[in-house]
Amino acid sequence: MDYKKGYNIKPKEVLRTGEILFTDGTNNVIPNQAACEAYGYTYNAATGTCTAFKYDSTLDRKFHDIHNNVSGGVTDNATQNTILNGQQHITKGNNFNNIINGEKHQIDNTIKNSNILGGSLGRLQNQGEVIMAGGGFGNILGSAQTSFIQQSGNTEDNTETLLYTQYITNKYIEKCANSVIGFEIHIVGVNTGVGAGTAGDYGYIQVLGAATFTNGLASTYHQHQNYLVNSGTSGLHLNARMKDATATSFGVAVTGVNETYIQWTASIRLWTNKITQTI
């Protein structure tokens, strides 16, 4: 678009909210009422903005909910490539690439690449999580379910290190208030050959245990380790355990070998029993 006579700014783009961005050719600028109206747009004196159309949040949500099959429920803003099969499901927004089957499940905000296989009253809270829902006590979401989650990471020394859910930095497993969660973890650490040791040396540890989470998310862990490949047999002396990651999350922490670059994977199965009373 050319500059209007007498003006050294012109419209640059229309935002999805309807607001017009102007430019002086180099920088974005905010137009005054005269400049806005000179180009045929509407000036909103209350907000000090120049607009091309009235913003409709409902239309915006529908526009951004694309490639979904949602006959079994409703989606919140920006849900994409998601299938809701069954009835009375809900996604809380910014959810991509999920599939849920059954009844009355929920996908929490920003959760992606996850799946509820069946049952009712399941709750997806973690990236890449797969759930078998078991109904709910008092119709409470996520109060009786089995979950499968993957974590991974790397170590270069013998410092205890938390693994990441789906290898997304600082993503761990969300705690569940007033619950006891049983867990079984299979952890494999493999020497990549960078640094000390031989590529392909490995350790394989199974961790069994349970965690109690109070109403305020304070935690207590009871667990033990089984060395399915005895420590040292394959050349690596490795350790692993479940522990708090943050005040609201937990996950697998591993300890490797000094000056040895180890690649880790942890396959985690969780059994959740959330009560209606306060712990």
TAPEWO-V165920 format. One record per helix or strand. SS is the DSSP state (hx for helix, st for strand). FROM is the first residue (numbers start at 1). LEN is the number of residues. If there is no record, write none. Layout:
ss & from & len
SS & FROM & LEN
SS & FROM & LEN
//
This chain:
ss & from & len
st & 10 & 5
st & 19 & 5
st & 28 & 2
hx & 33 & 6
st & 42 & 3
st & 49 & 3
hx & 57 & 8
st & 66 & 1
st & 69 & 1
st & 73 & 3
st & 80 & 1
st & 83 & 5
st & 89 & 3
st & 96 & 1
st & 99 & 5
st & 106 & 2
st & 112 & 1
st & 115 & 4
st & 120 & 1
st & 123 & 2
st & 130 & 4
hx & 137 & 3
st & 144 & 12
st & 161 & 2
st & 164 & 2
st & 173 & 2
st & 179 & 17
st & 202 & 12
st & 219 & 11
st & 239 & 6
st & 249 & 7
st & 260 & 15
//
